[in-house]
Amino acid sequence: MIDSVLIGIIGLAVLIGLIVVRIPIAYAMIVVGFVGASVLSGPQIILFQLKDLAYAQFSIYDLSVIPMFVLMGSLASRSGLSGDLFQGARAWIGRFRGGVAMATVLACGGFGAVCGSSLATASTMGRVALPQLARLNYAPALATGTVAAGGVLGILIPPSVVLIIYAIIVEANVVTLFAAALVPGLIAIAMFVATIALIVRVRPSAGPRGEPVTAAEFRNATLGLLPVVAIFGVVVGGIYAGFYNPTPAAAIGVMLVAIHGFALRRLSRKDCVDALLETARLTGFIYLILFGAELLSIFMARAGVPQATAEWLQASGLTPMAIMILIVVVLVLLGMVMDSLSMVILAIPFFWPVIVDLDFGMSVDDLKIWFGIIALIVVELGLITPPVGLNVLIIHSLSSDVPLKEAFYGVMPFFGAEIIRVALLMALPALTLWLPHLLSG
């Protein structure tokens, strides 16, 4: 009889093969999970579990925050907040060499704070920033690379839908993870700005100075930043202060974004309907993936693959940090063929049991935070890594005159900055853990 672990490994190989040939990951996980569990335990047992598996999975209260934050992001992308952020940042630093590109990064970070989606951040900011960068004769590679890389900030800077999914998978506190993500997110913004500064220092023609603004334009652009600051302060600040948990915070965020949009006559009834439909589609997609991941998790647990992997790694003689580096490399490779949400849902249930059995000199709660932030940063890399690089593909679709090869070339300096950030956070866990400890103390 075939060893159960071998069956699990075969199942993983089949799953990766299905993903490579572009079968939607939710369906791939459902098929592999159901067939694999049926082979190991018989179809009757898994069918018996299926009768209440979906209810048990989707009735978790923490999942209710997902449609709220998705809706907030959908409304924010339609209410002109991205343009306000860009104009405000441009007014402050656009006069420097490469300043408009730097302003784009800052605007991406700000929009990510009210959107929570990297793809939405890249798409929305691309429509706002790319025409401005092209008009100022920025090098096409720098222009597209800046917007594609800036888009990845949406996945980490709270609130983040992917971060919420990770918290549910490892049973971590969402508020604590939001706090842990803030400092690494600010580090990313600083490193991206530094990357642009270095590029324009080496090649001054790549990023010319922006146009000067009048005092009135500066004042109006700065005032345009206030609604975003207020929304972020009320939503995320209220969560940190303990006034409410993430679900009502997200509902308050939806209300504030809608009020802002209607007050300035930027939102219409059609925009709201479109945002609701987009939220329903994306939320249904996320829930279906979560259901498939649960089926796959049942199959993997019965096959004993995570346990066998943990035992093998512990017997390999590798240090915990070496194993962590190996996992990071695997996540980068997965990112070349998968989107970020699918990576988190597929990979974290597999790698977390391995990580938790290793001695990193910290508590399990701290390990959940530290590993989660590093994993999400690596997931970000998948959004700008060829051949998939969804953020790069989105930006290329918005600037089709720039060859795709040049767009990927333009994002590589930012990829290097991300690698440095991962190494820094791995070497200094305090950068991730400092704020959560401060708030809990």
N, C-alpha and C positions, 0 to 999 in steps of 0.2 A: 504494500500500500504506500502511496506517495506521502512523504512527510508533510505535516500541516504547514510548517514554515515554508517549505518549497512551494506549496500551493499559494501561499500568500505572496511570495516573490513573483511567481508567474502572474498572479492577479495584478500586481503593481506594474509589471512589464506590459501587460495588456492595456491597463489604464493609460500609461504614458503613450503607448502606440495609438490609442483612440484619440488622445488629445492632440498628438502630432498631426493626425489626418483631419483635424479640425472638427471632431465630434464635440458638441457642447459638453463642458466638463460636468455639469449636473447630470446629464443623461449617462455619461461615461461612468461616473461614480455609482449611480443607481444600478446600472447593469452589472458592473464588476462586483459591487457589494452584495447584490442579491444572489447572483450566480455563485460567487465564492462562498458565501455563508450557506447556501443550499448544498453545495458540494461537501462542506465540512460537517454540517449539522442536520441536513435534510430540509427540503422545502417547507415541510409542515411547520417546523419551529419558526423559521423566519417569517412565514405568512402569519403565524399567530402573533408575532411581535409587531407586524405591520399594522394590525388593526388599531393600535393606539400610539404607534411611534410618532406619527405626524403631529397628533395633538400634544403629546408630551414634549415634543421638540419646539413647537411654535407657541405654546402657552406660557413660555418663560417670560416673565415681566420685562426683563432687560431687553428683549427683542423689540419691545414696543417703541424704543427710542429710535430705531433705524428709520421707519417711514417718516418720523418727524424731522430728523436731521436731513434726510434726502429731500423732503419737501422744502425745508428752509433753503437748501442749496439750489433747488430748482427755481424758487422764487427770486433768490438773490441774483442768479444769472440773468433773469429777465427784468430786473428792476434797476439796472444801470449802476450797481455798486462797483462793478469792476472798472468802469470808466472813471468814477469818482476817485477810486484808489489810485489809478494810474496818473490822473491829472494832478492829484495831491502830491504823490511821490515825485513826479516830474518837476513840479514847481520848486520842491525843496532841493533836489540834487541833480536835476537835468542839465544845469549849466556846466557841470564837470565833464571831462572827457570820459566817454562811456556812461555818462550819468543817466541817460534815458534807458539803457539796458539795465542799469542798477535799479532804477525806479520800477522797471518791469518786475524784477525779482521781489522787491518790497511789496508791490501791488499783489503779486501772486501769493505771497505769504499772508497778506491781509485778507485777500479773498478766500484763501483756504481756511481762514479762521471762521468764516461764516458759511462756507460751502461744504467742507469736509470730503471733497472728492477731487482726486488728482486729475482725472480725465476732464471733469467739468471745469476745473481751474485752467488747465491747458487750453481747452477749446474756447472758453470765454475770454481769457486774457489774450489769446492769440488774435482774436478778432479786433481787440482794442489796440494792442501794442504793435503788431506786425506792420500795419500801414504806417504808423508813426516812425518806426525804425527804418522802414524802406525809404520813406520820404527824406530822412536825414542821412541817407546813404551809408547806413551801417552795413558791414560785411554780411552777406546773406547767412554764412555759417554761424556767425556770432548772434545774429538776430533770431534765427530759428532755434539755435542751441539754448539761448537764454530763456525763451518762452517754454520750450519743452522741459528744460531742467527746473525752471521755476514752478511748473505745474506739479512736480512731484511733492512740493511742500504741502499740498492739500491732504495728503495721506497721513501726515504726522502731526501737524499743528492742530491742536484741538479746536473744535470737536471733529473727530474723524470716524467715519463709519467703519473702516477696516480695523481701527483700534478697538472699537466696541465689539466687533466680531471676535477679535483675539481675546478680549477680556472674557467673553462668554465661553470660549473654547477651554481656556485654562482656569476658569472660575476665579478671575482676578477682579479687583475693585475698579470700576470704570473711572471713577473720580481720581483715584490714585494714579492710574495710567495717563489720564489727561494731564495731571501735574507733572508726571515724569517726562512727558513728550515735549513740554514747553521749552526747556533749556536746549535739548538737542535740536529742536526746530529753529530756535534763534541762532544756534551755532551754524546750521545749514544756510540760513539767510546770510550770515556774516561771511561764510566761506564762499558762497556764490558771488557776493559782491566783490570779495577779494580776488576771485578768479577773473572776473570781468576787468578789474583794475589792472591785473597782471597782463591780461591779453592786450589791452589798449596801450599799456606801457611798452610792450614789445612791438606791437603793430599799431601805432597811433591812428592810422587811416581806418582801422577796423571799427572804431567807435568814436566818431566826432562829438564835439560838444553840442548840447542841445541849444535851442533858441532861448534867449533871455525872456523873462516874463515881467510884466508890469506889476506895480504894487497892488493894484486892484485884482489882477489875475491871481497873484500869489495869495491874497486874502480869500478870494472865492474858492480857490482850489483847496486851501487849508480847511476852510469851513466845510467843504465837501467830504472831508475825512471824518468829521465828527459823528455822523450816523453809524459808520462802520465801527468806530471805537466804542460808541455807546452800545451797539448790539453785542459786540464781543464782550464788553464789560458786564452787561446784564446777564448774558447767557453763561459764559465760562466763569466770569468772576463770581456770579451767584452760586455756581456749582462748587467752586473752591471755598467760598465762604460758608457753605453748608446750608444756604437758604432753601435749596431744593435739589432734588436728584436730577440726573440727566434727562429723563423723559419729560417732566414738566418744564425743564429749562429749554428743551428743544421746542416745545409747544409755544413758549413765550417768544423764542427766536422767530418762529414762523409768523407769529402775530406782529412782531416789531418790523420784520422785513416787509410784510404785506402793508402795514400802515405807512411805512416809508415810501413804498412803491406807489400806493394810491395817492398819498399826499402830494407827491411830485408829478402825478399823472403819467407814471411810467409803466404801470401795470394796468391791464385791462381784464375784463371778465374772461376773454379767450386765453390770456396768459395764465390765469389761475386754473382754468380747465386743463390746459396743456401741462401745467406743472403737476396737477393731480394725476393725470394719466401717466406722465413720466414717472412719478413716484410709485404708482401702482405697478408699472412694468418692472422697474428696477427692484422694488421690494420683493415682488414675486420671484424674480430671478435670484435674488439673494437667498430667499427662503428655500427655493428648490435646491440650490447648491448646498445649503445647510442640511437638508433632508438627505441628499446623496452622500454628504460627508458622514452623517450618522450611520447610514447603511455600510459605508466603506469601513468606518471605525469598528463596527460590530464584526465584520469579516476579518479585519486585521487583528483584532483582539483575540478572536477564536483561533486564528492561525498562529498567534504568538510572535508575529514579526517584530513589534516594538520591543518586546521583552528580549527576544533573541538578539536584536541589534544592540540593545543596551549591554547585554552580557558579552557580546563580541567586542564591543568597544572598550569595555572595562578590562577585558582580558588581553587587549592589544598592547597594553603598556603605554599608550598615548596619554599625555597629561590632559586634564579637563579643558585647558585653553586650546590645546591642539585639536581636540575633538570639536570644540566650538568653532574654530577656524575652518575645519572640514565641513561642518554644517553650513557655515556661511558660503563656502564655495559651491556647495550643492544648491543652495537657494539661488545664488547668482545664475547658475546653469539652468535651473528651472525657470527663472525669470526670462530666459531667452525664448521660451515657447509658451508661456502662460501669462495671464493677466494677474494683477496684484491680489484681487479678492480671492480668486481661485487658488493662488499659491498659499495664502494664509489658511484657508479652509482645508486644503489638502495636506500641506506640509506640517503645520503646527501640531495637529493631533499625533503625527508620526514622530516628530523630533522632541516634543516636550517630555514624554516619558523617559527619553534618553538623557536629556539635560537635567531633569530633576533628580536622577540617581547619581549625578556627579557632584564632587565636592568643590565648589567655587568659593567657599569661605563666607557664605551669606545665607540668610534664612530663605525658606521657600517663597515667602511673599516678595522679598527683594529680588529673588531669582526670576520670578514671573515678570517683574517690572523690567529688569535689566535685559533679559533675553528677549522680551517682547519688543522693546524699543529697537534693539539691534536688528531683530528679524524684520521689523517693519521698514527700517532704513534699507535693508538689503532688498526687500520687496520693491521699494522705490526704484532701485537700480534696474529692475526688470522693465520698468516703464520707459527707460531710455537706452536699453541694451538691444542691439540687433540680434536676431532678425525681426523680432516682433516689435519691441519698443513702441507701445501704443501711443505714448505721448508724442513721439517723433512722427509717427504716421499721421496723427491728428494735425500737427503743425504743418506737415508736408501737404496735407489736403487743403490747408488754408493759404499756402504759398507754393502752389504747384510749379512756379517758375524756378524754384530752387531744387536742384536734383536731390533725390533721397540720400544719395551717398554723401553729399555735402552737408545735409541736415544731420546725419549721424556723426560726421566729422566734427561739426560744430558743438555737439553735445559731449564729446569725449573729455574736454577739460573739466567739465562739471562732474562727469563720472569719476575722474581722478580725485576731485575734491570730496566726493562721497566716500570713496575708499579710505581717504585720510580720516574722515569723520568716524567711520566704522572702527578703524584702528584706535582712534582716540577714545571712543566710548568703551571699547573692550578693555583698553589698558587702564582707564580711569572710571570705574563704575560709579564713583561719587558724582560725576557730572549728570548722571541719570537719576540717582537716588537722593540727591541733596534736597530738592524741592519737596518731594513726597514726605521725606522725614521731617522737614521743617514744618509743613502744614499739619502733619499728624502729631507733632510734638506740642 
